[in-house]
Amino acid sequence: RRRRAFVVIVPGRSPAMLGPRSRNILFPCTKQSVRERRTRKRPREDNEREVQDDGMTSRVNIALSTSIPDAQLLCRDEEIHEIKTFLHGRLTEGKAGSMYVSGPPGSGKTACVQKVVEEMKDVCGVKCVFLNCMEVTTEQLMSAASQAVLLVVDELDSLESSVLYKLFEYPAMPRSRLILIGIANALDLTERVIPRMHSQARCQPVLLHFSPYTKEQIETILQARIKKVHGLQLDDAAIEFCARKVAAMTGDIRRALDMYRGAIEIQNRTPAKSRRVSVADVVLSDSPSKSLLSQPDSFSLQQKLVMSTMLVILRENKLRKETTLGNIFDRYRRVCLSQKVDSISQSDFISVCSLLEARGILTVGKGKEVRQKKVRLHVLETELHHFLGNEVLVHNILA
């Protein structure tokens, strides 16, 4: 049953003293006037204006993401041209061949190969298979080599020398049309495997080496990425400092992107209205202890799970200050299973460890076998435990 509303107008009473329903009936108003009245009634604070204005954080995360490669792939024109020339010659002539792409982590090897292969695949319509040696068995790898026309194999340095030699023999077999591209970080693979191929010239792959990014190249990439973020001002001094520091250490572009993204997050937490990142913000973002305390929300759940897993391993054996990637991954899988959390693949796990290394949380040693690489914390255990203890899920793991 509907109730009828009656409005009683009392002489001497202002509309403001009536109820909201009565005011709307007596004084009809549009949605625009309602918004204006609400805005005048409760002005927003400065911090609210920064949060609600334009979604700066999401645009920064996309523009400076290390998992989303730039479509342009700046500063790698020569390498891309070499890959295109190799593939175009083999595909147009219908001949088999192999290429070995090497270079340090974060030098753009996989991104350049994927970009060129996707372009050539659409043009030539060939059957292409991407494989990661950390995710497939030797039998699966050899089966793909015997069936595919274009095979791209990443993390090639995790294979044994005998498997590598057999893999590069496939393009040299009679009537073979396989085009093989192998990608690895190891620079000594040519010394371990290629000498065995000198006796058979047809087995020797084309060698392509990616050098670490230089200071000038890192500056160019950072400037191009930052220009995509509307409203964010460029600071040449901060970009130059970030590029010089990363180039002097590893030349890993992922670390430069992660460092500058952390600097932007620090700058956004300050009350200043400027969108310009300073050198001090870059220094603070590269400080492991300060970055943990000032950027807790910048770590993903998987990164926190990996850090907590390593804390559990180090706590069980206090005499040892390091462990291996394989040990952490196996324990990580058990932790995710016990907490009913979806785990990631081993290759993605390696990528997460690389990002944590880029942020200065841990260090990963060198080695021929990826699972046997030594991992050591780069921050104090007490500090990391205090940081992770605020998460309910991680607290249950560490309890």
Secondary structure, DSSP 8 states (H G I E B T S, - for coil): ----------TT--GGGS-HHHHHHHS---HHHHHHHHHHHS---HHHHHHHSS-HHHHHHHHT-SSS--SS-TT-HHHHHHHHHHHHHHHHHT--EEEEEE--TTSSHHHHHHHHHHHHHHHH---EEEEETTTS-HHHHHHHHHH-SEEEEESGGGS-HHHHHHHHHGGGSTT---EEEEEES-SSHHHHTHHHHTT-GGG--EEEE-----HHHHHHHHHHHHTTSTT-B--HHHHHHHHHHHHHHT--HHHHHHHHHHHHHHHHTSS----B--HHHHHHHT-HHHHHHH-GGGS-HHHHHHHHHHHHHHHH-TT--EEEHHHHHHHHHHHHHHTT-----HHHHHHHHHHHHHTTSEEE---SSGGG-EEEESS-HHHHHHHHTTSHHHHHHH-
